[in-house]
């Protein structure tokens, strides 16, 4: 689990995306141009939530999110996604 010096505001969550698949199940190597964006990641930091809506995920949870959810940010040289908790579909 990564330790990040970043605190999201309100109902936002910082997610470290999982690595994209390098090979198919049958062993075919996928080139960089054909790789799909991952839809799974690990929660690294969470905000405080809204007044009447607490945050349901916690740091360390493996989550599923939409393919085009969130905004890509670079913190300390690593790539993360910052998104609203509503963009997260569920905890794995």
C-alpha positions, 0 to 999 in steps of 0.5 A: 500500500502506498503512502501519499502526502495528499488529502482529497476534499469532500467526497473525493477519493484518490485511486492507484490504478492497477497495471494494464494486462500485458498478456491475454489468457492464451499467452498473446502479448498485448502491445502498448497501443492496444492496452485498455485502461484499467477499471480496477485500483486501490484506494490510497486516500479519501476525503472527509465526505459530505455533511450527510453522506459519509464515505463508504470506502476506506484506504486499501480497498480494491475498487471497480470504477468506470473506464473513463472515470476520474482525472489523472494526476501525478503525485511524487512521480506516480500516476493516480486517479482522483474521482468522486466516490459516486464514480466507484461501482463497488469494492472487490 
